[in-house]
């Protein structure tokens, strides 16, 4: 069975090389010369999350960082993968936007909600301590919540907590101070395809189309024109 699964993955590589790559050869030639991503996209490692599919972006448009729980550790002198990636994306590549995208039903946040279930996974448990504040905030603000409602409240609060952590990173803080970088907090619902954006002024999550307003419609029109030109 395992071999069958790997055969399917390997066959996908072969199709990419024989079909997809030739059709977009000019794009890959340009990408081979360097990258200039539009955004740093931080999301969960969950296999059900596909950032490019979700945002309908091309290769090279997103600098993607993934980990269990879409966590951003607060800045310290300790060198970690997330810290190094954020430093490079924001400091060297000058990514103008940073998106932290959580998702409903997140398994990592289930672990945050019930850390006693992680006894066999000490490294996971320690990693998720960066999200512990999200669980405590939900307990203080909404002690009546249970089950799925409590989990999804933690998912949202975790995005807010990680935004706060992100602001402690030197290059992020510097570029935020002069308006060269913006931070966006999103929550994705796998079942419905819905995406909520965090409105910091209102202190709540609202639909992406509502949050970004007319910019979404204008961007869709531009994308439609581009597709027609390519045809």
Long-range contacts (C-beta under 8 A, 24 or more apart in sequence): 27-58, 27-59, 27-60, 28-59, 30-60, 31-59, 31-60, 35-60, 35-63, 35-93, 36-60, 36-93, 37-61, 37-62, 37-63, 37-89, 37-93, 37-95, 38-62, 38-95, 38-96, 38-97, 39-63, 39-95, 39-96, 39-97, 39-98, 39-99, 40-65, 40-86, 40-89, 40-90, 40-95, 40-97, 40-98, 40-99, 41-65, 41-99, 41-101, 42-66, 42-70, 42-72, 42-82, 42-98, 42-99, 42-100, 42-101, 42-162, 42-166, 43-70, 43-99, 43-100, 43-101, 43-102, 43-103, 44-68, 44-69, 44-70, 44-101, 44-102, 44-103, 44-106, 44-108, 46-103, 46-106, 46-107, 48-103, 48-190, 49-101, 49-103, 49-188, 49-190, 51-101, 54-101, 54-188, 54-195, 56-223, 63-89, 63-93, 63-95, 65-89, 67-127, 68-107, 68-108, 68-124, 68-127, 68-128, 69-102, 69-106, 69-108, 69-109, 69-111, 69-112, 69-127, 69-128, 69-130, 69-131, 69-158, 70-100, 70-101, 70-102, 70-158, 70-159, 70-162, 71-108, 71-127, 71-128, 71-130, 71-131, 71-158, 71-162, 71-165, 72-100, 72-130, 72-162, 72-165, 72-166, 72-169, 73-130, 73-165, 74-130, 74-165, 74-168, 75-165, 75-168, 75-169, 75-170, 83-169, 86-166, 86-169, 86-171, 86-172, 87-169, 87-170, 87-171, 90-169, 90-171, 90-172, 90-175, 90-181, 91-171, 94-175, 94-180, 95-181, 96-180, 96-181, 96-182, 97-181, 97-182, 97-183, 97-184, 98-166, 98-172, 98-181, 98-182, 98-183, 98-184, 99-183, 99-184, 99-185, 99-186, 100-159, 100-162, 100-163, 100-166, 100-183, 100-184, 100-185, 100-186, 101-159, 101-186, 101-187, 101-188, 101-195, 102-155, 102-156, 102-158, 102-159, 102-186, 102-187, 102-188, 103-155, 103-187, 103-188, 103-189, 103-190, 104-152, 104-155, 104-187, 104-188, 104-189, 104-190, 104-191, 105-148, 105-151, 105-152, 105-155, 105-190, 106-151, 106-155, 106-158, 109-134, 109-151, 109-154, 109-155, 109-158, 110-151, 112-154, 112-158, 113-150, 113-151, 113-154, 130-162, 130-165, 131-158, 131-161, 131-162, 133-157, 133-161, 134-158, 134-160, 134-161, 137-161, 155-187, 156-187, 156-196, 156-198, 156-205, 159-185, 159-186, 159-187, 159-198, 160-185, 160-198, 163-198
